[in-house]
């Protein structure tokens, strides 16, 4: 079961926006072969940390079982490659951006597919359209 709090959606949107913006300041120099600024990397790490922290609150330690968590681990490894091997920096950051885009837009059954144990709540939830006038999804 996932936990929620007031303002969670707004916080996640803000953190994602900052994360993607900071990624641009890492990607462009990386592709140009220029040094990547420490400030941009710090902003990527802080905003990404906020997203992971929110996911930890939502799912607890079960998060480490889900594909979405392991996609973050791969993105961190790619950032390390970008910082350690500047010749591969642009390609590594671009690949991290693609992984993040794919996993964030994948259906819940894929994002929360369990690599260990049972799948997550979004992977097992059967959503259907509501017949109520609001049109909201129900479980």
C-alpha positions, 0 to 999 in steps of 0.5 A: 500500500502506498502512503500519501500526504497533502501537497505531494503531487505539487512537490513531485511536479516541482522536483521533477521540473527542477530535475529535468532542468538540471539535467539540461545543464549536465547534458549540454556540456557533456555532449559538447565535451565541456566540463560539467558544473558541480552546481548542475550535478548537485541540483540533479542529485538533490532533486532526484533525492527528493523524488526518491525520498518521496518514493521511500515515504510512499512505498517504504523499503519495498521500493528496492524491489521495484524496477523504478528503483533499479532504473534510478541506480542505473542512472546514478551509475551513468552519472558517475560514468559521465563525471569519470570519463568525460569523453563518454559524458554526453552519451552517458547522460543522454542514456540516463535521460532516456531511461528516466523518460521511459520508466517514468512514462511506463505503466504502473505494472512495468514501473513497479514490476518486482525484481525481488518478491511481489509486485508493487501496488501499481503493478497489481491494481486493476483500475477501471473507469468510474461511471460517476460524473467526475470521471475519476478512476476507481480501484 
